[in-house]
Amino acid sequence: MSTTPSPLVGLLREEVLPLRAYVPDPKRPPIRLDANESPYPLSDEARDRIAQSLAQLSLERYPDARAFALRQAIADHVGGTWEEIVPGCGSDEVISTLMTALSRPRPGRTRASVLFPTPSFVMYRISSLTHGHTPVEVALGEDFALDEAAMLRALSEHAPNLVFLATPNNPTGNRFDPAVMRRLIEAAPETLFVLDEAYAPFSGETVSGWVAEYANVGVMGTLSKVGLAGARIGWIRLPLTLAAEVDKVRQPFDLGAPSQEMGRLGLTTLWPELSANVEAIRRERARVSAALAELPGLKAHPSDANFLLVSVARDLGAVMDALAAAGISVRRFASAPAPLDRAFRVSIGQPHENDALLATLSMLLS
Ligand SMILES: Cc1ncc(COP(=O)(O)O)c(C=O)c1O
């Protein structure tokens, strides 16, 4: 295998060169609490149901390019009509589709800009860069709330095409104040606000109805956090006429027939099982959070999501080593600015996994 640099490297968009491809840790520790997935495997009944449905598919044919049955199931779930839903291979692809569709620079500018708070979901920045847009990052304020004044300044200075607000936010876990979000949305009617509800099932709150209220709001969702990360199903609900434009950019066969069917089943027949698991995760979140509060030197920030951000007062390295030795993976943000560099993010696991986490931390810190 040749390792000489490609002669075509000069053709790459300059923002691509410094990026690193997403390579998950190849070590698969027994207790994986680093990716905000659901810790619950599907039941045998659910697996049988999926197997039966998938066996009926005509895999020699292309899938339904409209993904009609899936979009109808999503609309039944979040509100609106199926034409308002643009699906994708996970919300990652939806983000990319939006970046491609809404990419025209404002008059007098050479690039479109994309605004989001920081820290937040890393794909907003990466996708902005790979699409040649200018990412504009505004630091969150106290208790990880939106800094309304700074966001308003950035809206007026940069006139972004897109704003991404993950609520609840990753990796901080908190929801943003709906009144602040409304004021931002109303201040910039010519910017699309993408309200990313990847973790909303764990908060019990949704702003999905805002799509009917505002012409400049889309609400994004995914099945990745509620038990179907492997199926790669994401979507955005947009105002009807904008959805029709954005859908032109989506690859017609992005979601294969098995994915479309898995998504449909997830939102219908399998939904009672998935939502029972969401409830179990919420209960465990309360228990783990209370137990962490008893341990010296740790602060678990309040969370509406399926994970906790935990600040560590001293020797984060020793905490990471102890967790790794116990076979527990969590997410660290070593090169991030304060306060993230002194924290780790841990997904809520099954009760026995959470017990192992708490026992390890308690042994080290008590
Ligand atoms: C806020 C947020 N949005 C979207 C995603 C991506 O979800 P998907 O698996 O649907 O691409 C994540 C995944 O971590 C996330 O944290």
The ligand as a MOL file (V3000), in Angstrom:
LIG
                    3D

  0  0  0     0  0            999 V3000
M  V30 BEGIN CTAB
M  V30 COUNTS 16 16 0 0 0
M  V30 BEGIN ATOM
M  V30 1 C -27.3180 16.7670 19.4290 0
M  V30 2 C -27.1460 15.6180 18.4870 0
M  V30 3 N -27.7750 15.6470 17.3090 0
M  V30 4 C -27.6540 14.6420 16.4120 0
M  V30 5 C -26.8510 13.5520 16.6990 0
M  V30 6 C -26.6390 12.5160 15.6270 0
M  V30 7 O -27.6230 11.6410 15.5690 0
M  V30 8 P -27.7400 10.5540 14.3900 0
M  V30 9 O -27.2560 9.2880 14.9880 0
M  V30 10 O -29.1960 10.5650 14.0820 0
M  V30 11 O -26.8970 10.9780 13.2270 0
M  V30 12 C -26.1940 13.4710 17.9070 0
M  V30 13 C -25.3450 12.2930 18.1760 0
M  V30 14 O -24.5650 12.2350 19.0760 0
M  V30 15 C -26.3290 14.5320 18.8180 0
M  V30 16 O -25.6790 14.5300 19.9780 0
M  V30 END ATOM
M  V30 BEGIN BOND
M  V30 1 1 1 2
M  V30 2 1 2 3
M  V30 3 2 2 15
M  V30 4 2 3 4
M  V30 5 1 4 5
M  V30 6 1 5 6
M  V30 7 2 5 12
M  V30 8 1 6 7
M  V30 9 1 7 8
M  V30 10 2 8 9
M  V30 11 1 8 10
M  V30 12 1 8 11
M  V30 13 1 12 13
M  V30 14 1 12 15
M  V30 15 2 13 14
M  V30 16 1 15 16
M  V30 END BOND
M  V30 END CTAB
M  END
